[in-house]
C-alpha cells in the first residue's frame, strides 16, 4: 500500500547543492505521477549558512512543509545539520548523511 504522502527534508550549508538536490527530488515525484511541493530556506547560504528544503509527494499535496516527527527521509549534506534536523524524522525514517 502506498503512503498518502512521502516527506523529505534536505539540509546542509550553502554551496553543497541542497537546493539542486531538492529540485531533483521534486521532479522525480512529478515524473512518477504524484503531486509534489517544495519549500526552501537559504538565508545566508552564500556565506556558508544553513540551507534546508522540504519536499512532499502524494496524490494531493497542499503544503510543502512536514511536521516535526513526520519526515520519511532526512537527506543531510553536513553531519552538524543532521543533528539539528533529526527531530523531524519519523520513527523508522531513513537518514542519509554525508
VMD Tcl script that builds the backbone (N, CA, C; Angstrom):
set m [mol new atoms 294]
animate dup $m
set s [atomselect $m all]
$s set {name element resname resid chain x y z} {
  {N N UNK 1 A 0.841 -1.191 0.000}
  {CA C UNK 1 A 0.000 0.000 0.000}
  {C C UNK 1 A 0.879 1.246 0.000}
  {N N UNK 2 A 0.578 2.175 -0.825}
  {CA C UNK 2 A 1.337 3.411 -0.966}
  {C C UNK 2 A 0.926 4.420 0.104}
  {N N UNK 3 A 1.914 5.089 0.738}
  {CA C UNK 3 A 1.548 6.093 1.749}
  {C C UNK 3 A 0.816 7.269 1.107}
  {N N UNK 4 A 0.014 7.964 1.915}
  {CA C UNK 4 A -0.715 9.100 1.375}
  {C C UNK 4 A 0.241 10.216 0.976}
  {N N UNK 5 A 1.282 10.424 1.766}
  {CA C UNK 5 A 2.319 11.386 1.386}
  {C C UNK 5 A 3.681 10.807 1.734}
  {N N UNK 6 A 4.713 11.341 1.121}
  {CA C UNK 6 A 6.088 10.995 1.457}
  {C C UNK 6 A 6.811 12.307 1.663}
  {N N UNK 7 A 7.414 12.442 2.838}
  {CA C UNK 7 A 8.066 13.697 3.213}
  {C C UNK 7 A 9.577 13.550 3.223}
  {N N UNK 8 A 10.236 14.505 2.577}
  {CA C UNK 8 A 11.695 14.559 2.527}
  {C C UNK 8 A 12.144 15.868 3.162}
  {N N UNK 9 A 13.251 15.831 3.872}
  {CA C UNK 9 A 13.889 17.042 4.368}
  {C C UNK 9 A 15.349 16.958 3.967}
  {N N UNK 10 A 15.783 17.940 3.196}
  {CA C UNK 10 A 17.170 18.016 2.766}
  {C C UNK 10 A 17.816 19.185 3.489}
  {N N UNK 11 A 19.023 18.979 4.001}
  {CA C UNK 11 A 19.670 20.044 4.757}
  {C C UNK 11 A 21.174 20.021 4.556}
  {N N UNK 12 A 21.769 21.180 4.780}
  {CA C UNK 12 A 23.214 21.331 4.661}
  {C C UNK 12 A 23.567 22.793 4.827}
  {N N UNK 13 A 24.680 23.170 4.220}
  {CA C UNK 13 A 25.101 24.569 4.244}
  {C C UNK 13 A 25.278 25.050 2.809}
  {N N UNK 14 A 25.380 26.362 2.657}
  {CA C UNK 14 A 25.469 26.970 1.336}
  {C C UNK 14 A 26.571 26.374 0.477}
  {N N UNK 15 A 26.248 26.125 -0.777}
  {CA C UNK 15 A 27.226 25.640 -1.735}
  {C C UNK 15 A 27.313 24.132 -1.857}
  {N N UNK 16 A 26.547 23.394 -1.049}
  {CA C UNK 16 A 26.635 21.936 -1.089}
  {C C UNK 16 A 25.654 21.288 -2.067}
  {N N UNK 17 A 24.756 22.053 -2.651}
  {CA C UNK 17 A 23.825 21.505 -3.619}
  {C C UNK 17 A 22.486 21.083 -3.058}
  {N N UNK 18 A 22.146 21.558 -1.869}
  {CA C UNK 18 A 20.870 21.193 -1.246}
  {C C UNK 18 A 19.698 21.597 -2.127}
  {N N UNK 19 A 19.719 22.808 -2.652}
  {CA C UNK 19 A 18.594 23.281 -3.466}
  {C C UNK 19 A 18.492 22.527 -4.791}
  {N N UNK 20 A 19.620 22.223 -5.391}
  {CA C UNK 20 A 19.607 21.435 -6.624}
  {C C UNK 20 A 19.065 20.033 -6.354}
  {N N UNK 21 A 19.510 19.425 -5.262}
  {CA C UNK 21 A 19.025 18.088 -4.902}
  {C C UNK 21 A 17.524 18.099 -4.630}
  {N N UNK 22 A 17.030 19.143 -3.956}
  {CA C UNK 22 A 15.588 19.202 -3.681}
  {C C UNK 22 A 14.791 19.400 -4.967}
  {N N UNK 23 A 15.339 20.142 -5.921}
  {CA C UNK 23 A 14.686 20.265 -7.231}
  {C C UNK 23 A 14.567 18.894 -7.891}
  {N N UNK 24 A 15.621 18.092 -7.803}
  {CA C UNK 24 A 15.623 16.758 -8.412}
  {C C UNK 24 A 14.607 15.856 -7.727}
  {N N UNK 25 A 14.581 15.850 -6.390}
  {CA C UNK 25 A 13.617 15.026 -5.652}
  {C C UNK 25 A 12.186 15.424 -6.031}
  {N N UNK 26 A 11.936 16.711 -6.149}
  {CA C UNK 26 A 10.611 17.206 -6.525}
  {C C UNK 26 A 10.250 16.737 -7.943}
  {N N UNK 27 A 11.176 16.844 -8.863}
  {CA C UNK 27 A 10.927 16.421 -10.245}
  {C C UNK 27 A 10.675 14.923 -10.348}
  {N N UNK 28 A 11.353 14.133 -9.521}
  {CA C UNK 28 A 11.118 12.686 -9.525}
  {C C UNK 28 A 9.677 12.397 -9.092}
  {N N UNK 29 A 9.210 13.066 -8.054}
  {CA C UNK 29 A 7.820 12.886 -7.628}
  {C C UNK 29 A 6.835 13.197 -8.739}
  {N N UNK 30 A 7.076 14.298 -9.434}
  {CA C UNK 30 A 6.209 14.663 -10.556}
  {C C UNK 30 A 6.288 13.627 -11.676}
  {N N UNK 31 A 7.504 13.120 -11.943}
  {CA C UNK 31 A 7.710 12.164 -13.032}
  {C C UNK 31 A 6.993 10.838 -12.786}
  {N N UNK 32 A 6.801 10.474 -11.508}
  {CA C UNK 32 A 6.103 9.217 -11.227}
  {C C UNK 32 A 4.595 9.425 -11.036}
  {N N UNK 33 A 4.142 10.647 -11.359}
  {CA C UNK 33 A 2.715 10.910 -11.393}
  {C C UNK 33 A 2.101 11.423 -10.103}
  {N N UNK 34 A 2.920 11.850 -9.161}
  {CA C UNK 34 A 2.397 12.382 -7.904}
  {C C UNK 34 A 2.403 13.906 -7.914}
  {N N UNK 35 A 1.599 14.484 -7.057}
  {CA C UNK 35 A 1.683 15.917 -6.795}
  {C C UNK 35 A 2.940 16.111 -5.948}
  {N N UNK 36 A 3.684 17.150 -6.182}
  {CA C UNK 36 A 4.907 17.405 -5.424}
  {C C UNK 36 A 5.006 18.888 -5.120}
  {N N UNK 37 A 5.359 19.189 -3.880}
  {CA C UNK 37 A 5.539 20.582 -3.447}
  {C C UNK 37 A 6.880 20.696 -2.748}
  {N N UNK 38 A 7.464 21.896 -2.806}
  {CA C UNK 38 A 8.786 22.119 -2.241}
  {C C UNK 38 A 8.842 23.488 -1.586}
  {N N UNK 39 A 9.567 23.555 -0.482}
  {CA C UNK 39 A 9.804 24.816 0.209}
  {C C UNK 39 A 11.271 24.858 0.591}
  {N N UNK 40 A 11.873 26.022 0.488}
  {CA C UNK 40 A 13.302 26.117 0.808}
  {C C UNK 40 A 13.615 27.372 1.606}
  {N N UNK 41 A 14.635 27.251 2.440}
  {CA C UNK 41 A 15.144 28.381 3.204}
  {C C UNK 41 A 16.645 28.438 2.951}
  {N N UNK 42 A 17.081 29.562 2.441}
  {CA C UNK 42 A 18.506 29.688 2.132}
  {C C UNK 42 A 19.025 31.082 2.442}
  {N N UNK 43 A 18.673 31.603 3.612}
  {CA C UNK 43 A 19.038 32.951 4.033}
  {C C UNK 43 A 20.467 33.363 3.754}
  {N N UNK 44 A 21.397 32.870 4.543}
  {CA C UNK 44 A 22.802 33.250 4.380}
  {C C UNK 44 A 23.595 32.153 3.680}
  {N N UNK 45 A 22.943 31.439 2.808}
  {CA C UNK 45 A 23.567 30.281 2.174}
  {C C UNK 45 A 24.828 30.636 1.398}
  {N N UNK 46 A 24.865 31.811 0.800}
  {CA C UNK 46 A 26.049 32.191 0.036}
  {C C UNK 46 A 27.259 32.403 0.928}
  {N N UNK 47 A 27.038 32.547 2.206}
  {CA C UNK 47 A 28.132 32.706 3.163}
  {C C UNK 47 A 28.317 31.462 4.018}
  {N N UNK 48 A 27.863 30.320 3.530}
  {CA C UNK 48 A 28.040 29.066 4.248}
  {C C UNK 48 A 27.010 28.810 5.323}
  {N N UNK 49 A 25.902 29.547 5.293}
  {CA C UNK 49 A 24.856 29.379 6.296}
  {C C UNK 49 A 23.974 28.178 6.020}
  {N N UNK 50 A 23.057 27.931 6.929}
  {CA C UNK 50 A 22.154 26.784 6.857}
  {C C UNK 50 A 21.221 26.886 5.652}
  {N N UNK 51 A 21.034 25.748 4.995}
  {CA C UNK 51 A 20.081 25.632 3.890}
  {C C UNK 51 A 19.215 24.413 4.181}
  {N N UNK 52 A 17.900 24.581 4.112}
  {CA C UNK 52 A 17.026 23.419 4.263}
  {C C UNK 52 A 15.902 23.508 3.250}
  {N N UNK 53 A 15.421 22.343 2.863}
  {CA C UNK 53 A 14.344 22.272 1.882}
  {C C UNK 53 A 13.445 21.096 2.212}
  {N N UNK 54 A 12.150 21.351 2.262}
  {CA C UNK 54 A 11.156 20.303 2.454}
  {C C UNK 54 A 10.568 19.954 1.093}
  {N N UNK 55 A 10.397 18.664 0.828}
  {CA C UNK 55 A 9.725 18.195 -0.388}
  {C C UNK 55 A 8.689 17.170 0.054}
  {N N UNK 56 A 7.476 17.318 -0.473}
  {CA C UNK 56 A 6.402 16.353 -0.171}
  {C C UNK 56 A 5.829 15.831 -1.472}
  {N N UNK 57 A 5.616 14.514 -1.502}
  {CA C UNK 57 A 4.947 13.848 -2.617}
  {C C UNK 57 A 3.647 13.262 -2.114}
  {N N UNK 58 A 2.662 13.170 -2.975}
  {CA C UNK 58 A 1.418 12.489 -2.631}
  {C C UNK 58 A 0.398 12.649 -3.731}
  {N N UNK 59 A -0.738 11.980 -3.599}
  {CA C UNK 59 A -1.800 12.139 -4.586}
  {C C UNK 59 A -2.236 13.602 -4.691}
  {N N UNK 60 A -2.364 14.258 -3.551}
  {CA C UNK 60 A -2.646 15.689 -3.496}
  {C C UNK 60 A -1.860 16.244 -2.314}
  {N N UNK 61 A -1.044 17.255 -2.579}
  {CA C UNK 61 A -0.238 17.867 -1.516}
  {C C UNK 61 A -0.637 19.327 -1.416}
  {N N UNK 62 A -1.044 19.737 -0.216}
  {CA C UNK 62 A -1.476 21.114 -0.016}
  {C C UNK 62 A -0.383 22.004 0.557}
  {N N UNK 63 A 0.535 21.434 1.316}
  {CA C UNK 63 A 1.606 22.199 1.945}
  {C C UNK 63 A 2.926 21.465 1.758}
  {N N UNK 64 A 3.994 22.192 1.464}
  {CA C UNK 64 A 5.282 21.528 1.288}
  {C C UNK 64 A 5.981 21.206 2.612}
  {N N UNK 65 A 5.506 21.764 3.720}
  {CA C UNK 65 A 6.218 21.610 4.985}
  {C C UNK 65 A 5.772 20.370 5.748}
  {N N UNK 66 A 6.745 19.579 6.171}
  {CA C UNK 66 A 6.471 18.416 7.009}
  {C C UNK 66 A 6.534 18.830 8.471}
  {N N UNK 67 A 5.748 18.174 9.278}
  {CA C UNK 67 A 5.757 18.444 10.709}
  {C C UNK 67 A 6.939 17.739 11.374}
  {N N UNK 68 A 7.334 18.265 12.521}
  {CA C UNK 68 A 8.373 17.621 13.326}
  {C C UNK 68 A 7.908 16.200 13.642}
  {N N UNK 69 A 8.793 15.233 13.440}
  {CA C UNK 69 A 8.465 13.834 13.702}
  {C C UNK 69 A 7.746 13.122 12.575}
  {N N UNK 70 A 7.649 13.757 11.395}
  {CA C UNK 70 A 6.888 13.159 10.291}
  {C C UNK 70 A 7.705 12.909 9.024}
  {N N UNK 71 A 8.958 13.308 8.984}
  {CA C UNK 71 A 9.771 13.188 7.769}
  {C C UNK 71 A 10.156 11.727 7.538}
  {N N UNK 72 A 9.939 11.252 6.320}
  {CA C UNK 72 A 10.279 9.884 5.943}
  {C C UNK 72 A 11.760 9.734 5.612}
  {N N UNK 73 A 12.326 10.740 4.942}
  {CA C UNK 73 A 13.732 10.695 4.532}
  {C C UNK 73 A 14.402 12.015 4.886}
  {N N UNK 74 A 15.451 11.934 5.698}
  {CA C UNK 74 A 16.291 13.095 6.010}
  {C C UNK 74 A 17.573 12.926 5.222}
  {N N UNK 75 A 17.774 13.796 4.243}
  {CA C UNK 75 A 18.962 13.759 3.397}
  {C C UNK 75 A 19.838 14.935 3.800}
  {N N UNK 76 A 20.958 14.636 4.447}
  {CA C UNK 76 A 21.794 15.689 5.006}
  {C C UNK 76 A 23.168 15.717 4.337}
  {N N UNK 77 A 23.589 16.903 3.993}
  {CA C UNK 77 A 24.882 17.091 3.352}
  {C C UNK 77 A 25.968 17.485 4.364}
  {N N UNK 78 A 25.600 17.569 5.634}
  {CA C UNK 78 A 26.509 18.033 6.691}
  {C C UNK 78 A 26.080 17.382 8.002}
  {N N UNK 79 A 26.993 16.705 8.718}
  {CA C UNK 79 A 26.641 15.991 9.940}
  {C C UNK 79 A 26.057 16.890 11.021}
  {N N UNK 80 A 26.566 18.105 11.157}
  {CA C UNK 80 A 26.017 19.019 12.156}
  {C C UNK 80 A 24.549 19.323 11.851}
  {N N UNK 81 A 24.223 19.463 10.584}
  {CA C UNK 81 A 22.832 19.725 10.198}
  {C C UNK 81 A 21.963 18.481 10.411}
  {N N UNK 82 A 22.541 17.296 10.300}
  {CA C UNK 82 A 21.798 16.076 10.622}
  {C C UNK 82 A 21.314 16.157 12.065}
  {N N UNK 83 A 22.214 16.530 12.972}
  {CA C UNK 83 A 21.853 16.651 14.394}
  {C C UNK 83 A 20.803 17.728 14.612}
  {N N UNK 84 A 20.899 18.826 13.880}
  {CA C UNK 84 A 19.945 19.920 14.035}
  {C C UNK 84 A 18.532 19.509 13.608}
  {N N UNK 85 A 18.401 18.703 12.557}
  {CA C UNK 85 A 17.096 18.396 11.965}
  {C C UNK 85 A 16.558 17.008 12.301}
  {N N UNK 86 A 17.304 16.199 13.069}
  {CA C UNK 86 A 16.899 14.811 13.325}
  {C C UNK 86 A 15.526 14.710 13.994}
  {N N UNK 87 A 15.118 15.719 14.729}
  {CA C UNK 87 A 13.808 15.674 15.401}
  {C C UNK 87 A 12.643 15.681 14.408}
  {N N UNK 88 A 12.905 16.016 13.160}
  {CA C UNK 88 A 11.857 15.990 12.138}
  {C C UNK 88 A 11.625 14.581 11.592}
  {N N UNK 89 A 12.566 13.666 11.826}
  {CA C UNK 89 A 12.459 12.308 11.301}
  {C C UNK 89 A 11.402 11.515 12.058}
  {N N UNK 90 A 10.584 10.772 11.336}
  {CA C UNK 90 A 9.579 9.910 11.972}
  {C C UNK 90 A 10.267 8.661 12.499}
  {N N UNK 91 A 9.667 7.994 13.476}
  {CA C UNK 91 A 10.211 6.714 13.927}
  {C C UNK 91 A 10.288 5.748 12.740}
  {N N UNK 92 A 11.435 5.135 12.541}
  {CA C UNK 92 A 11.623 4.232 11.418}
  {C C UNK 92 A 11.985 4.930 10.119}
  {N N UNK 93 A 12.137 6.268 10.153}
  {CA C UNK 93 A 12.513 7.016 8.956}
  {C C UNK 93 A 13.954 6.741 8.551}
  {N N UNK 94 A 14.315 7.177 7.369}
  {CA C UNK 94 A 15.638 6.938 6.798}
  {C C UNK 94 A 16.492 8.197 6.871}
  {N N UNK 95 A 17.728 8.050 7.349}
  {CA C UNK 95 A 18.698 9.144 7.336}
  {C C UNK 95 A 19.783 8.795 6.338}
  {N N UNK 96 A 20.042 9.717 5.422}
  {CA C UNK 96 A 21.177 9.603 4.502}
  {C C UNK 96 A 22.029 10.823 4.768}
  {N N UNK 97 A 23.215 10.604 5.343}
  {CA C UNK 97 A 24.068 11.724 5.750}
  {C C UNK 97 A 25.448 11.587 5.147}
  {N N UNK 98 A 26.009 12.731 4.767}
  {CA C UNK 98 A 27.364 12.772 4.235}
  {C C UNK 98 A 28.264 13.255 5.362}
}
mol reanalyze $m
mol bondsrecalc $m
mol representation Tube
mol addrep $m
